[in-house]
């Protein structure tokens, strides 16, 4: 469900932001569109920054026993 909502938000933001950066070349930025774009911007912030941080915090602090630990170590390149 999260991916569908986030994809819909991005699908709205890309053409609207492109039109705004092109000084309204394709359609006029009305007041109602600006208000809707502001709400979608807030939803984008929630979906792109807040929800992933909350999910990561939940997994680390409450479900850490279900997480696998991955350790990265540098390797020495062979000279062949």
ZAMAR-944747 format. One record per residue (C-alpha): x, y, z; residue in one letter; residue number from 1. Coordinates in Angstrom, 3 decimals, padded with zeros to 6 digits. Example, Ala and Ser with C-alpha at 12.3 -4.5 7.8 and 13.67 -1.06 7.14 Angstrom:
// ZAMAR-944747
<nudren x="012.300" y="-004.500" z="007.800" code="A" pos="1"/>
<nudren x="013.670" y="-001.060" z="007.140" code="S" pos="2"/>
// end
This chain:
// ZAMAR-944747
<nudren x="000.000" y="000.000" z="000.000" code="X" pos="1"/>
<nudren x="002.865" y="002.365" z="000.889" code="X" pos="2"/>
<nudren x="004.525" y="001.856" z="-002.505" code="X" pos="3"/>
<nudren x="001.265" y="002.532" z="-004.373" code="X" pos="4"/>
<nudren x="000.623" y="005.767" z="-002.432" code="X" pos="5"/>
<nudren x="004.221" y="006.908" z="-002.860" code="X" pos="6"/>
<nudren x="004.130" y="006.151" z="-006.606" code="X" pos="7"/>
<nudren x="000.922" y="008.183" z="-006.966" code="X" pos="8"/>
<nudren x="002.498" y="011.109" z="-005.123" code="X" pos="9"/>
<nudren x="005.578" y="011.023" z="-007.346" code="X" pos="10"/>
<nudren x="003.415" y="010.660" z="-010.467" code="X" pos="11"/>
<nudren x="001.640" y="013.879" z="-009.466" code="X" pos="12"/>
<nudren x="004.746" y="015.784" z="-008.411" code="X" pos="13"/>
<nudren x="006.872" y="015.207" z="-011.519" code="X" pos="14"/>
<nudren x="004.611" y="016.855" z="-014.124" code="X" pos="15"/>
<nudren x="003.412" y="019.605" z="-011.775" code="X" pos="16"/>
<nudren x="006.959" y="020.506" z="-010.710" code="X" pos="17"/>
<nudren x="008.188" y="020.320" z="-014.309" code="X" pos="18"/>
<nudren x="005.428" y="022.691" z="-015.409" code="X" pos="19"/>
<nudren x="006.199" y="025.063" z="-012.537" code="X" pos="20"/>
<nudren x="009.910" y="025.127" z="-013.410" code="X" pos="21"/>
<nudren x="008.973" y="025.846" z="-017.033" code="X" pos="22"/>
<nudren x="006.973" y="028.911" z="-015.904" code="X" pos="23"/>
<nudren x="003.617" y="027.283" z="-016.635" code="X" pos="24"/>
<nudren x="004.353" y="026.377" z="-020.236" code="X" pos="25"/>
<nudren x="001.754" y="023.569" z="-020.419" code="X" pos="26"/>
<nudren x="-000.990" y="024.771" z="-018.048" code="X" pos="27"/>
<nudren x="-001.724" y="027.649" z="-015.675" code="X" pos="28"/>
<nudren x="-000.871" y="027.207" z="-012.013" code="X" pos="29"/>
<nudren x="-004.194" y="028.029" z="-010.332" code="X" pos="30"/>
<nudren x="-004.629" y="028.688" z="-006.628" code="X" pos="31"/>
<nudren x="-006.370" y="025.351" z="-006.133" code="X" pos="32"/>
<nudren x="-003.526" y="023.512" z="-007.891" code="X" pos="33"/>
<nudren x="-000.990" y="025.297" z="-005.684" code="X" pos="34"/>
<nudren x="-002.905" y="024.264" z="-002.540" code="X" pos="35"/>
<nudren x="-003.140" y="020.659" z="-003.760" code="X" pos="36"/>
<nudren x="000.566" y="020.683" z="-004.652" code="X" pos="37"/>
<nudren x="001.365" y="021.931" z="-001.144" code="X" pos="38"/>
<nudren x="-000.575" y="019.050" z="000.402" code="X" pos="39"/>
<nudren x="001.121" y="016.568" z="-001.927" code="X" pos="40"/>
<nudren x="004.520" y="018.059" z="-000.988" code="X" pos="41"/>
<nudren x="003.731" y="017.402" z="002.669" code="X" pos="42"/>
<nudren x="002.659" y="013.837" z="001.846" code="X" pos="43"/>
<nudren x="005.895" y="013.378" z="-000.113" code="X" pos="44"/>
<nudren x="007.934" y="014.497" z="002.908" code="X" pos="45"/>
<nudren x="006.082" y="012.046" z="005.129" code="X" pos="46"/>
<nudren x="006.499" y="009.162" z="002.664" code="X" pos="47"/>
<nudren x="010.113" y="009.898" z="001.719" code="X" pos="48"/>
<nudren x="011.625" y="010.868" z="005.068" code="X" pos="49"/>
<nudren x="009.439" y="010.273" z="008.107" code="X" pos="50"/>
<nudren x="007.954" y="006.828" z="007.424" code="X" pos="51"/>
<nudren x="011.305" y="005.195" z="006.466" code="X" pos="52"/>
<nudren x="012.942" y="006.615" z="009.621" code="X" pos="53"/>
<nudren x="010.068" y="005.376" z="011.771" code="X" pos="54"/>
<nudren x="010.271" y="001.927" z="010.170" code="X" pos="55"/>
<nudren x="014.037" y="001.758" z="010.670" code="X" pos="56"/>
<nudren x="013.694" y="002.830" z="014.306" code="X" pos="57"/>
<nudren x="010.989" y="000.240" z="014.884" code="X" pos="58"/>
<nudren x="013.122" y="-002.520" z="013.380" code="X" pos="59"/>
<nudren x="016.285" y="-001.553" z="015.249" code="X" pos="60"/>
<nudren x="014.747" y="-001.019" z="018.675" code="X" pos="61"/>
<nudren x="011.835" y="-003.440" z="018.776" code="X" pos="62"/>
<nudren x="012.658" y="-006.169" z="016.256" code="X" pos="63"/>
<nudren x="016.453" y="-006.243" z="016.310" code="X" pos="64"/>
<nudren x="016.448" y="-009.991" z="016.977" code="X" pos="65"/>
<nudren x="014.895" y="-010.518" z="013.523" code="X" pos="66"/>
<nudren x="017.601" y="-008.517" z="011.712" code="X" pos="67"/>
<nudren x="020.702" y="-010.074" z="010.214" code="X" pos="68"/>
<nudren x="024.030" y="-008.376" z="010.838" code="X" pos="69"/>
<nudren x="026.157" y="-007.739" z="007.790" code="X" pos="70"/>
<nudren x="029.793" y="-006.881" z="008.361" code="X" pos="71"/>
<nudren x="031.840" y="-005.386" z="005.572" code="X" pos="72"/>
<nudren x="035.582" y="-005.698" z="005.569" code="X" pos="73"/>
<nudren x="038.094" y="-004.274" z="003.124" code="X" pos="74"/>
<nudren x="039.907" y="-006.758" z="000.968" code="X" pos="75"/>
<nudren x="043.361" y="-006.538" z="-000.483" code="X" pos="76"/>
<nudren x="043.388" y="-006.559" z="-004.260" code="X" pos="77"/>
<nudren x="045.660" y="-009.153" z="-005.743" code="X" pos="78"/>
<nudren x="048.308" y="-008.068" z="-008.209" code="X" pos="79"/>
<nudren x="048.121" y="-010.558" z="-011.018" code="X" pos="80"/>
// end
